[in-house]
Amino acid sequence: MPSHLLPTFKKQSVEKTILVGLERAGKSRWELLESLQELGELARTAGAKVVEIVTQKLEHPTAPYYIGKGKAEELLPLAIMHEASSIIFDDELTPAQGRNLEVLLSCKVLDRTQLILDIFAARARSREGRLQVELAQLQYLLPRLTRMWGHLSRQTGGIGTRGPGETQLEVDRRRVQERISRLKEDLRGVRQVRTIQREGRLRRHWPLVSLVGYTNAGKSSLLNLLTHADVLAEDKLFATLDPTTRHCILPNHQKILLTDTVGFIRKLPHTLIESFKATLEEVELADLLIHVVDLSHPQYLEQIEAVEKILAELGAAEKETLLVFNKIDQLKYPALVQTQLARFPGSVAISALSQRGIDAFIHELENRLARTRTQGSYAFPPEQSALLAEIYRNGHVTSLHYDGETSMIDAIVPLGLAQRLHSFKR
């Protein structure tokens, strides 16, 4: 196409984008529109304005252009008409598809994975979070370097291509691989530090409870409510990336460690799951998972399924889980609460913001964690004052009296501590 016919875009404060989805075999139109709606939310979270949604129906993606060349060519006049500077595809594109589409459309072409990685990069605050996101980005980038540096490559050989022993593409690929190795080493160090921190917490014998759920389900709001913390809780996708662990004392004096984790999403890039495994170890090692669900979301059942799929990938599918339906104050049809509570026995319904249903939730949480403690009566001679102090720190003393210099104590203690106290039982 002549250069004077290529689209020119005005500088915009808000980037305009077109979304593209493929209705393939085994995927209904309704599922596609659902997925595109979520893609639009992701785009808005990244700061873009969706100006058009384009769909195509094919048995399977085409190798060169994903949606077929004819349909891909239709995107060019749409981009010119809307002054869109980017086009976002709902599925991950192969390196060849991305390269072909950018050449054909002469504008920025992204896929869902790139969009999610961009949001994570913008929201990562801690050093650990930034390392994890950079690793995921580089692992995604590595097979796509040819697309980015194709104009510099001299790998075809022959007359006019003889020069330095290493092409720019090869140099960049080597540098990316070296950076990936350094990031993995840094994250191994992070994992070691986290293991040491976790071992320190486990010495208290407090049960570890992890909040999991779809992004924007309200996990951070629930953490703030239970622990009086000030974790960022926004009505945006992926408001929380960095894990937060706080201690909490339940009304029955049960002491727990509560961890907020990164929100899940359908089609969560595998590179992100791999990169965030150091963080998501808290899920695998938890004594109990609290799966928070936004009951007001039209696709809450699909979100439950997506979370369960990722938990299975993390090796946590068999973990005891307390299902918590959140945001019941935003329901158009309140009867939905009782329907879902009957459908999922043992679940509870709450509003973390208005605190509706919190008493029932805490009662169920206490019941689920009852197995982590035991009640006993003990007698301690004076020289065991340190052990007595540990019971006060990590358990709950129900009575204390003295028989001479011997401390006679009744207490509810964690199981690990109870094993150490066995010789002092009375």
Sequence and secondary structure as in RCSB ss.txt:
>XXXX:A:sequence
MPSHLLPTFKKQSVEKTILVGLERAGKSRWELLESLQELGELARTAGAKVVEIVTQKLEHPTAPYYIGKGKAEEL
LPLAIMHEASSIIFDDELTPAQGRNLEVLLSCKVLDRTQLILDIFAARARSREGRLQVELAQLQYLLPRLTRMWG
HLSRQTGGIGTRGPGETQLEVDRRRVQERISRLKEDLRGVRQVRTIQREGRLRRHWPLVSLVGYTNAGKSSLLNL
LTHADVLAEDKLFATLDPTTRHCILPNHQKILLTDTVGFIRKLPHTLIESFKATLEEVELADLLIHVVDLSHPQY
LEQIEAVEKILAELGAAEKETLLVFNKIDQLKYPALVQTQLARFPGSVAISALSQRGIDAFIHELENRLARTRTQ
GSYAFPPEQSALLAEIYRNGHVTSLHYDGETSMIDAIVPLGLAQRLHSFKR
>XXXX:A:secstr
  GGGS      SSEEEEEEEEE TT  HHHHHHHHHHHHHHHHHTTEEEEEEEEEE SS BTTTBS HHHHHHH
HHHHHHHT  EEEESS   HHHHHHHHHHH SEEEEHHHHHHHHHHHH  SHHHHHHHHHHHHHHHGGGHHHHHG
GG  TT STT   SSS HHHHHHHHHHHHHHHHHHHHHHHHHHHHHHHHHHHTTT  EEEEEEBTTSSHHHHHHH
HH       SSTT   S EEEEEE TT  EEEEEE   B TT  HHHHHHTHHHHHHHHT SEEEEEEETTSTTH
HHHHHHHHHHHHHTT TTS EEEEEE GGG S TTHHHHHHHHSTT EE  TTT TTHHHHHHHHHHHHGGGEEE
EEEEE GGGHHHHHHHHHHSEEEEEEEETTEEEEEEEEEHHHHHHTGGGB 
